[in-house]
Amino acid sequence: MIKHVVCHKYNDKNEALKIKPMLMDLVGKVPGLKNMEVGIDFMDTARAYHLVLIATFDDRAGLDVYADHPEHVKVKDYIHTVLESGISVDYEI
């Protein structure tokens, strides 16, 4: 099983409210995407990111499909227009 973890900081923290449903909507549309958990930060500290997503895949092939899937690319393209910074970690369990 693969976990894909991403943290975003946006130019406007309110973007997280718009992006969360966009990400959640990918479940059922992207083959291989088993689960998507999306959280919005409530602490609002200087070191905090605004949004975290944790996506689950059976294997690396599923993550590869997700990376290039047109529905994901549409969301990713929008995110890049409002993104200040982001980090990610992919790991196998």
Protein Blocks (a to p, Z undefined) as FASTA:
>chain_A
ZZdddddddfblklmmmmmmmmmmmgojaghiabdcddddfklpakbcfbdcddddfblk
lmmmmmmgmklmmmmmmmmmmcfbdcdddddZZ
